Amino acid sequence: MFRLIFYVVLLVLLTRALMRLWRGFVEGVSGRAPGTSLPRRGVEMARDPVCGTFVVPDQAISVPGDRGRLYFCSATCRDKYFARTA
């Protein structure tokens, strides 16, 4: 009886280890953890000119500027930038 319980526990632990290994493999191939909304590796990021935060251009507030588009992390930073330049 003890031997059967030992094998069941061993099988459960081995199954969990293999599942974690598989998830790690999938995460490494895809470049992000499953179920997250993080950007893929290699995404070009832009720097907010007010606070210096790096933002993903697709998710940032952008406005045309003198030297191209400016990207802001929030409307507050955008407003501070235009108040400072006005």
Biopython code that builds the backbone (N, CA, C, O; Angstrom):
import numpy as np
from Bio.PDB.StructureBuilder import StructureBuilder

atoms = [
    (1, "MET", "N", (0.820, -1.195, 0.000)),
    (1, "MET", "CA", (0.000, 0.000, 0.000)),
    (1, "MET", "C", (0.865, 1.261, 0.000)),
    (1, "MET", "O", (0.595, 2.215, -0.730)),
    (2, "PHE", "N", (1.904, 1.248, 0.828)),
    (2, "PHE", "CA", (2.808, 2.387, 0.892)),
    (2, "PHE", "C", (3.484, 2.640, -0.461)),
    (2, "PHE", "O", (3.675, 3.782, -0.878)),
    (3, "ARG", "N", (3.832, 1.560, -1.120)),
    (3, "ARG", "CA", (4.484, 1.656, -2.429)),
    (3, "ARG", "C", (3.551, 2.310, -3.450)),
    (3, "ARG", "O", (4.013, 3.114, -4.260)),
    (4, "LEU", "N", (2.276, 1.997, -3.437)),
    (4, "LEU", "CA", (1.304, 2.583, -4.362)),
    (4, "LEU", "C", (1.177, 4.087, -4.122)),
    (4, "LEU", "O", (1.176, 4.864, -5.077)),
    (5, "ILE", "N", (1.070, 4.500, -2.881)),
    (5, "ILE", "CA", (0.987, 5.926, -2.555)),
    (5, "ILE", "C", (2.251, 6.646, -3.014)),
    (5, "ILE", "O", (2.179, 7.746, -3.563)),
    (6, "PHE", "N", (3.390, 6.033, -2.793)),
    (6, "PHE", "CA", (4.665, 6.619, -3.230)),
    (6, "PHE", "C", (4.679, 6.829, -4.746)),
    (6, "PHE", "O", (5.098, 7.887, -5.216)),
    (7, "TYR", "N", (4.229, 5.836, -5.513)),
    (7, "TYR", "CA", (4.227, 5.959, -6.974)),
    (7, "TYR", "C", (3.225, 7.016, -7.459)),
    (7, "TYR", "O", (3.493, 7.722, -8.431)),
    (8, "VAL", "N", (2.097, 7.124, -6.798)),
    (8, "VAL", "CA", (1.110, 8.144, -7.184)),
    (8, "VAL", "C", (1.674, 9.538, -6.943)),
    (8, "VAL", "O", (1.554, 10.412, -7.801)),
    (9, "VAL", "N", (2.286, 9.752, -5.786)),
    (9, "VAL", "CA", (2.884, 11.051, -5.478)),
    (9, "VAL", "C", (4.013, 11.350, -6.462)),
    (9, "VAL", "O", (4.123, 12.477, -6.945)),
    (10, "LEU", "N", (4.827, 10.390, -6.758)),
    (10, "LEU", "CA", (5.920, 10.556, -7.719)),
    (10, "LEU", "C", (5.383, 10.900, -9.102)),
    (10, "LEU", "O", (5.945, 11.756, -9.786)),
    (11, "LEU", "N", (4.313, 10.252, -9.522)),
    (11, "LEU", "CA", (3.701, 10.530, -10.824)),
    (11, "LEU", "C", (3.142, 11.948, -10.876)),
    (11, "LEU", "O", (3.290, 12.628, -11.891)),
    (12, "VAL", "N", (2.507, 12.403, -9.808)),
    (12, "VAL", "CA", (1.962, 13.755, -9.765)),
    (12, "VAL", "C", (3.090, 14.782, -9.857)),
    (12, "VAL", "O", (2.987, 15.751, -10.609)),
    (13, "LEU", "N", (4.157, 14.575, -9.100)),
    (13, "LEU", "CA", (5.284, 15.511, -9.133)),
    (13, "LEU", "C", (5.953, 15.540, -10.508)),
    (13, "LEU", "O", (6.318, 16.607, -11.001)),
    (14, "LEU", "N", (6.109, 14.390, -11.112)),
    (14, "LEU", "CA", (6.716, 14.318, -12.444)),
    (14, "LEU", "C", (5.836, 15.014, -13.479)),
    (14, "LEU", "O", (6.346, 15.709, -14.357)),
    (15, "THR", "N", (4.527, 14.833, -13.386)),
    (15, "THR", "CA", (3.597, 15.483, -14.314)),
    (15, "THR", "C", (3.663, 17.002, -14.169)),
    (15, "THR", "O", (3.698, 17.720, -15.168)),
    (16, "ARG", "N", (3.681, 17.491, -12.932)),
    (16, "ARG", "CA", (3.769, 18.943, -12.713)),
    (16, "ARG", "C", (5.080, 19.512, -13.247)),
    (16, "ARG", "O", (5.096, 20.602, -13.820)),
    (17, "ALA", "N", (6.174, 18.781, -13.061)),
    (17, "ALA", "CA", (7.471, 19.248, -13.560)),
    (17, "ALA", "C", (7.475, 19.316, -15.080)),
    (17, "ALA", "O", (7.996, 20.269, -15.659)),
    (18, "LEU", "N", (6.900, 18.314, -15.726)),
    (18, "LEU", "CA", (6.851, 18.319, -17.192)),
    (18, "LEU", "C", (5.946, 19.438, -17.712)),
    (18, "LEU", "O", (6.242, 20.039, -18.745)),
    (19, "MET", "N", (4.858, 19.720, -17.015)),
    (19, "MET", "CA", (3.974, 20.818, -17.437)),
    (19, "MET", "C", (4.684, 22.162, -17.314)),
    (19, "MET", "O", (4.549, 23.010, -18.196)),
    (20, "ARG", "N", (5.433, 22.367, -16.242)),
    (20, "ARG", "CA", (6.191, 23.616, -16.094)),
    (20, "ARG", "C", (7.270, 23.740, -17.160)),
    (20, "ARG", "O", (7.516, 24.827, -17.682)),
    (21, "LEU", "N", (7.906, 22.630, -17.476)),
    (21, "LEU", "CA", (8.923, 22.642, -18.529)),
    (21, "LEU", "C", (8.295, 23.019, -19.863)),
    (21, "LEU", "O", (8.861, 23.812, -20.615)),
    (22, "TRP", "N", (7.137, 22.459, -20.156)),
    (22, "TRP", "CA", (6.442, 22.768, -21.408)),
    (22, "TRP", "C", (6.031, 24.246, -21.454)),
    (22, "TRP", "O", (6.209, 24.897, -22.484)),
    (23, "ARG", "N", (5.483, 24.788, -20.353)),
    (23, "ARG", "CA", (5.108, 26.201, -20.318)),
    (23, "ARG", "C", (6.323, 27.104, -20.518)),
    (23, "ARG", "O", (6.235, 28.125, -21.200)),
    (24, "GLY", "N", (7.444, 26.734, -19.932)),
    (24, "GLY", "CA", (8.668, 27.510, -20.121)),
    (24, "GLY", "C", (9.132, 27.485, -21.563)),
    (24, "GLY", "O", (9.605, 28.493, -22.087)),
    (25, "PHE", "N", (8.996, 26.333, -22.205)),
    (25, "PHE", "CA", (9.362, 26.224, -23.616)),
    (25, "PHE", "C", (8.468, 27.103, -24.474)),
    (25, "PHE", "O", (8.957, 27.810, -25.356)),
    (26, "VAL", "N", (7.160, 27.067, -24.226)),
    (26, "VAL", "CA", (6.212, 27.881, -24.995)),
    (26, "VAL", "C", (6.493, 29.361, -24.765)),
    (26, "VAL", "O", (6.455, 30.153, -25.706)),
    (27, "GLU", "N", (6.775, 29.740, -23.523)),
    (27, "GLU", "CA", (7.086, 31.133, -23.212)),
    (27, "GLU", "C", (8.351, 31.586, -23.929)),
    (27, "GLU", "O", (8.403, 32.704, -24.443)),
    (28, "GLY", "N", (9.358, 30.744, -23.968)),
    (28, "GLY", "CA", (10.603, 31.100, -24.639)),
    (28, "GLY", "C", (10.441, 31.252, -26.138)),
    (28, "GLY", "O", (11.046, 32.139, -26.740)),
    (29, "VAL", "N", (9.642, 30.409, -26.742)),
    (29, "VAL", "CA", (9.427, 30.466, -28.191)),
    (29, "VAL", "C", (8.586, 31.676, -28.566)),
    (29, "VAL", "O", (8.879, 32.350, -29.553)),
    (30, "SER", "N", (7.538, 31.963, -27.786)),
    (30, "SER", "CA", (6.636, 33.057, -28.142)),
    (30, "SER", "C", (7.171, 34.421, -27.712)),
    (30, "SER", "O", (6.748, 35.438, -28.261)),
    (31, "GLY", "N", (8.076, 34.468, -26.761)),
    (31, "GLY", "CA", (8.625, 35.735, -26.320)),
    (31, "GLY", "C", (7.859, 36.387, -25.190)),
    (31, "GLY", "O", (8.227, 37.477, -24.752)),
    (32, "ARG", "N", (6.808, 35.756, -24.709)),
    (32, "ARG", "CA", (6.060, 36.306, -23.573)),
    (32, "ARG", "C", (5.341, 35.174, -22.852)),
    (32, "ARG", "O", (5.135, 34.090, -23.397)),
    (33, "ALA", "N", (4.972, 35.458, -21.625)),
    (33, "ALA", "CA", (4.272, 34.465, -20.825)),
    (33, "ALA", "C", (2.846, 34.304, -21.333)),
    (33, "ALA", "O", (2.223, 35.286, -21.735)),
    (34, "PRO", "N", (2.323, 33.092, -21.321)),
    (34, "PRO", "CA", (0.946, 32.896, -21.781)),
    (34, "PRO", "C", (-0.034, 33.652, -20.898)),
    (34, "PRO", "O", (0.096, 33.642, -19.674)),
    (35, "GLY", "N", (-1.005, 34.301, -21.505)),
    (35, "GLY", "CA", (-2.022, 35.025, -20.760)),
    (35, "GLY", "C", (-1.639, 36.437, -20.354)),
    (35, "GLY", "O", (-2.385, 37.080, -19.616)),
    (36, "THR", "N", (-0.512, 36.933, -20.807)),
    (36, "THR", "CA", (-0.123, 38.296, -20.456)),
    (36, "THR", "C", (-0.263, 39.193, -21.666)),
    (36, "THR", "O", (-0.290, 38.726, -22.805)),
    (37, "SER", "N", (-0.351, 40.485, -21.408)),
    (37, "SER", "CA", (-0.476, 41.444, -22.508)),
    (37, "SER", "C", (0.831, 42.210, -22.705)),
    (37, "SER", "O", (0.839, 43.317, -23.243)),
    (38, "LEU", "N", (1.913, 41.620, -22.272)),
    (38, "LEU", "CA", (3.205, 42.274, -22.450)),
    (38, "LEU", "C", (3.600, 42.259, -23.915)),
    (38, "LEU", "O", (3.253, 41.320, -24.631)),
    (39, "PRO", "N", (4.306, 43.260, -24.373)),
    (39, "PRO", "CA", (4.720, 43.273, -25.772)),
    (39, "PRO", "C", (5.737, 42.182, -26.055)),
    (39, "PRO", "O", (6.452, 41.732, -25.160)),
    (40, "ARG", "N", (5.790, 41.775, -27.278)),
    (40, "ARG", "CA", (6.779, 40.778, -27.691)),
    (40, "ARG", "C", (8.167, 41.384, -27.602)),
    (40, "ARG", "O", (8.330, 42.604, -27.612)),
    (41, "ARG", "N", (9.151, 40.527, -27.515)),
    (41, "ARG", "CA", (10.535, 41.009, -27.503)),
    (41, "ARG", "C", (10.847, 41.654, -28.838)),
    (41, "ARG", "O", (10.356, 41.213, -29.877)),
    (42, "GLY", "N", (11.651, 42.681, -28.811)),
    (42, "GLY", "CA", (12.049, 43.344, -30.037)),
    (42, "GLY", "C", (11.144, 44.503, -30.426)),
    (42, "GLY", "O", (11.328, 45.091, -31.492)),
    (43, "VAL", "N", (10.181, 44.841, -29.595)),
    (43, "VAL", "CA", (9.294, 45.967, -29.893)),
    (43, "VAL", "C", (10.070, 47.261, -29.635)),
    (43, "VAL", "O", (10.665, 47.443, -28.573)),
    (44, "GLU", "N", (10.050, 48.135, -30.607)),
    (44, "GLU", "CA", (10.712, 49.431, -30.465)),
    (44, "GLU", "C", (9.922, 50.278, -29.477)),
    (44, "GLU", "O", (8.698, 50.371, -29.570)),
    (45, "MET", "N", (10.617, 50.892, -28.537)),
    (45, "MET", "CA", (9.952, 51.714, -27.539)),
    (45, "MET", "C", (10.378, 53.164, -27.713)),
    (45, "MET", "O", (11.454, 53.457, -28.232)),
    (46, "ALA", "N", (9.510, 54.060, -27.267)),
    (46, "ALA", "CA", (9.788, 55.495, -27.353)),
    (46, "ALA", "C", (9.859, 56.050, -25.934)),
    (46, "ALA", "O", (9.241, 55.509, -25.017)),
    (47, "ARG", "N", (10.608, 57.122, -25.763)),
    (47, "ARG", "CA", (10.779, 57.727, -24.444)),
    (47, "ARG", "C", (9.893, 58.950, -24.307)),
    (47, "ARG", "O", (9.870, 59.818, -25.180)),
    (48, "ASP", "N", (9.169, 59.009, -23.208)),
    (48, "ASP", "CA", (8.328, 60.163, -22.892)),
    (48, "ASP", "C", (9.256, 61.352, -22.621)),
    (48, "ASP", "O", (10.135, 61.248, -21.766)),
    (49, "PRO", "N", (9.084, 62.493, -23.334)),
    (49, "PRO", "CA", (9.997, 63.624, -23.158)),
    (49, "PRO", "C", (9.841, 64.351, -21.816)),
    (49, "PRO", "O", (10.701, 65.155, -21.458)),
    (50, "VAL", "N", (8.770, 64.087, -21.073)),
    (50, "VAL", "CA", (8.547, 64.775, -19.801)),
    (50, "VAL", "C", (9.128, 63.983, -18.636)),
    (50, "VAL", "O", (9.982, 64.488, -17.906)),
    (51, "CYS", "N", (8.671, 62.746, -18.458)),
    (51, "CYS", "CA", (9.093, 61.971, -17.286)),
    (51, "CYS", "C", (10.163, 60.936, -17.602)),
    (51, "CYS", "O", (10.762, 60.372, -16.685)),
    (52, "GLY", "N", (10.416, 60.673, -18.889)),
    (52, "GLY", "CA", (11.470, 59.741, -19.265)),
    (52, "GLY", "C", (11.055, 58.289, -19.288)),
    (52, "GLY", "O", (11.898, 57.418, -19.502)),
    (53, "THR", "N", (9.784, 57.999, -19.074)),
    (53, "THR", "CA", (9.292, 56.630, -19.096)),
    (53, "THR", "C", (9.325, 56.099, -20.524)),
    (53, "THR", "O", (8.993, 56.815, -21.468)),
    (54, "PHE", "N", (9.728, 54.837, -20.675)),
    (54, "PHE", "CA", (9.688, 54.208, -21.990)),
    (54, "PHE", "C", (8.301, 53.623, -22.205)),
    (54, "PHE", "O", (7.765, 52.943, -21.330)),
    (55, "VAL", "N", (7.718, 53.888, -23.374)),
    (55, "VAL", "CA", (6.367, 53.445, -23.692)),
    (55, "VAL", "C", (6.372, 52.722, -25.031)),
    (55, "VAL", "O", (7.218, 52.980, -25.887)),
    (56, "VAL", "N", (5.415, 51.813, -25.200)),
    (56, "VAL", "CA", (5.207, 51.149, -26.488)),
    (56, "VAL", "C", (4.398, 52.108, -27.349)),
    (56, "VAL", "O", (3.314, 52.522, -26.938)),
    (57, "PRO", "N", (4.884, 52.473, -28.520)),
    (57, "PRO", "CA", (4.183, 53.475, -29.337)),
    (57, "PRO", "C", (2.727, 53.154, -29.631)),
    (57, "PRO", "O", (1.911, 54.071, -29.720)),
    (58, "ASP", "N", (2.374, 51.883, -29.785)),
    (58, "ASP", "CA", (0.984, 51.521, -30.073)),
    (58, "ASP", "C", (0.059, 51.798, -28.895)),
    (58, "ASP", "O", (-1.143, 51.989, -29.082)),
    (59, "GLN", "N", (0.609, 51.822, -27.678)),
    (59, "GLN", "CA", (-0.217, 52.002, -26.488)),
    (59, "GLN", "C", (-0.052, 53.388, -25.863)),
    (59, "GLN", "O", (-0.640, 53.664, -24.818)),
    (60, "ALA", "N", (0.734, 54.255, -26.484)),
    (60, "ALA", "CA", (1.024, 55.571, -25.917)),
    (60, "ALA", "C", (0.133, 56.639, -26.549)),
    (60, "ALA", "O", (-0.491, 56.428, -27.589)),
    (61, "ILE", "N", (0.098, 57.779, -25.891)),
    (61, "ILE", "CA", (-0.572, 58.958, -26.446)),
    (61, "ILE", "C", (0.453, 59.645, -27.342)),
    (61, "ILE", "O", (1.532, 60.018, -26.880)),
    (62, "SER", "N", (0.125, 59.810, -28.604)),
    (62, "SER", "CA", (1.099, 60.381, -29.533)),
    (62, "SER", "C", (0.546, 61.639, -30.184)),
    (62, "SER", "O", (-0.653, 61.762, -30.434)),
    (63, "VAL", "N", (1.455, 62.565, -30.448)),
    (63, "VAL", "CA", (1.115, 63.808, -31.143)),
    (63, "VAL", "C", (2.238, 64.118, -32.117)),
    (63, "VAL", "O", (3.387, 63.756, -31.861)),
    (64, "PRO", "N", (1.935, 64.779, -33.227)),
    (64, "PRO", "CA", (3.015, 65.156, -34.144)),
    (64, "PRO", "C", (3.870, 66.252, -33.522)),
    (64, "PRO", "O", (3.360, 67.187, -32.905)),
    (65, "GLY", "N", (5.174, 66.117, -33.696)),
    (65, "GLY", "CA", (6.097, 67.114, -33.163)),
    (65, "GLY", "C", (6.969, 67.699, -34.248)),
    (65, "GLY", "O", (6.803, 67.375, -35.424)),
    (66, "ASP", "N", (7.903, 68.563, -33.863)),
    (66, "ASP", "CA", (8.795, 69.205, -34.829)),
    (66, "ASP", "C", (9.704, 68.190, -35.524)),
    (66, "ASP", "O", (9.967, 68.297, -36.722)),
    (67, "ARG", "N", (10.179, 67.211, -34.763)),
    (67, "ARG", "CA", (11.121, 66.217, -35.309)),
    (67, "ARG", "C", (10.510, 64.830, -35.396)),
    (67, "ARG", "O", (11.206, 63.832, -35.205)),
    (68, "GLY", "N", (9.236, 64.756, -35.679)),
    (68, "GLY", "CA", (8.551, 63.463, -35.753)),
    (68, "GLY", "C", (7.479, 63.379, -34.680)),
    (68, "GLY", "O", (7.122, 64.388, -34.071)),
    (69, "ARG", "N", (6.975, 62.197, -34.452)),
    (69, "ARG", "CA", (5.920, 62.015, -33.454)),
    (69, "ARG", "C", (6.506, 61.978, -32.052)),
    (69, "ARG", "O", (7.599, 61.457, -31.832)),
    (70, "LEU", "N", (5.759, 62.540, -31.111)),
    (70, "LEU", "CA", (6.121, 62.494, -29.701)),
    (70, "LEU", "C", (5.170, 61.523, -29.011)),
    (70, "LEU", "O", (3.971, 61.510, -29.286)),
    (71, "TYR", "N", (5.715, 60.720, -28.122)),
    (71, "TYR", "CA", (4.921, 59.715, -27.423)),
    (71, "TYR", "C", (4.947, 60.011, -25.928)),
    (71, "TYR", "O", (6.003, 60.270, -25.352)),
    (72, "PHE", "N", (3.763, 59.968, -25.307)),
    (72, "PHE", "CA", (3.619, 60.273, -23.890)),
    (72, "PHE", "C", (2.984, 59.099, -23.174)),
    (72, "PHE", "O", (2.170, 58.369, -23.740)),
    (73, "CYS", "N", (3.374, 58.927, -21.905)),
    (73, "CYS", "CA", (2.818, 57.829, -21.112)),
    (73, "CYS", "C", (1.418, 58.143, -20.614)),
    (73, "CYS", "O", (0.643, 57.229, -20.330)),
    (74, "SER", "N", (1.084, 59.417, -20.504)),
    (74, "SER", "CA", (-0.243, 59.794, -20.003)),
    (74, "SER", "C", (-0.628, 61.175, -20.535)),
    (74, "SER", "O", (0.194, 61.908, -21.085)),
    (75, "ALA", "N", (-1.891, 61.494, -20.352)),
    (75, "ALA", "CA", (-2.373, 62.818, -20.767)),
    (75, "ALA", "C", (-1.751, 63.911, -19.896)),
    (75, "ALA", "O", (-1.561, 65.038, -20.352)),
    (76, "THR", "N", (-1.437, 63.578, -18.652)),
    (76, "THR", "CA", (-0.809, 64.549, -17.750)),
    (76, "THR", "C", (0.553, 64.969, -18.282)),
    (76, "THR", "O", (0.876, 66.157, -18.296)),
    (77, "CYS", "N", (1.362, 63.991, -18.723)),
    (77, "CYS", "CA", (2.682, 64.316, -19.282)),
    (77, "CYS", "C", (2.542, 65.123, -20.573)),
    (77, "CYS", "O", (3.319, 66.045, -20.820)),
    (78, "ARG", "N", (1.547, 64.772, -21.396)),
    (78, "ARG", "CA", (1.322, 65.518, -22.631)),
    (78, "ARG", "C", (0.985, 66.973, -22.318)),
    (78, "ARG", "O", (1.515, 67.885, -22.953)),
    (79, "ASP", "N", (0.108, 67.190, -21.344)),
    (79, "ASP", "CA", (-0.293, 68.545, -20.966)),
    (79, "ASP", "C", (0.877, 69.325, -20.369)),
    (79, "ASP", "O", (1.030, 70.515, -20.645)),
    (80, "LYS", "N", (1.697, 68.675, -19.561)),
    (80, "LYS", "CA", (2.882, 69.336, -18.989)),
    (80, "LYS", "C", (3.852, 69.750, -20.089)),
    (80, "LYS", "O", (4.447, 70.826, -20.027)),
    (81, "TYR", "N", (4.011, 68.885, -21.103)),
    (81, "TYR", "CA", (4.927, 69.192, -22.204)),
    (81, "TYR", "C", (4.446, 70.428, -22.949)),
    (81, "TYR", "O", (5.246, 71.321, -23.228)),
    (82, "PHE", "N", (3.167, 70.502, -23.277)),
    (82, "PHE", "CA", (2.664, 71.665, -24.029)),
    (82, "PHE", "C", (2.597, 72.913, -23.179)),
    (82, "PHE", "O", (2.717, 74.016, -23.714)),
    (83, "ALA", "N", (2.407, 72.785, -21.862)),
    (83, "ALA", "CA", (2.428, 73.954, -20.978)),
    (83, "ALA", "C", (3.850, 74.505, -20.874)),
    (83, "ALA", "O", (4.046, 75.715, -20.763)),
    (84, "ARG", "N", (4.826, 73.623, -20.910)),
    (84, "ARG", "CA", (6.232, 74.030, -20.811)),
    (84, "ARG", "C", (6.712, 74.668, -22.110)),
    (84, "ARG", "O", (7.541, 75.576, -22.077)),
    (85, "THR", "N", (6.207, 74.211, -23.253)),
    (85, "THR", "CA", (6.668, 74.741, -24.538)),
    (85, "THR", "C", (5.886, 75.968, -24.983)),
    (85, "THR", "O", (6.318, 76.677, -25.893)),
    (86, "ALA", "N", (4.749, 76.228, -24.360)),
    (86, "ALA", "CA", (3.918, 77.379, -24.770)),
    (86, "ALA", "C", (4.408, 78.676, -24.155)),
    (86, "ALA", "O", (3.824, 79.732, -24.397)),
]
sb = StructureBuilder()
sb.init_structure("model")
sb.init_model(0)
sb.init_chain("A")
sb.init_seg("    ")
for serial, (resi, resn, name, xyz) in enumerate(atoms, 1):
    if name == "N":
        sb.init_residue(resn, " ", resi, " ")
    sb.init_atom(name, np.array(xyz, "f"), 0.0, 1.0, " ", f" {name:<3s}", serial, name[0])
structure = sb.get_structure()
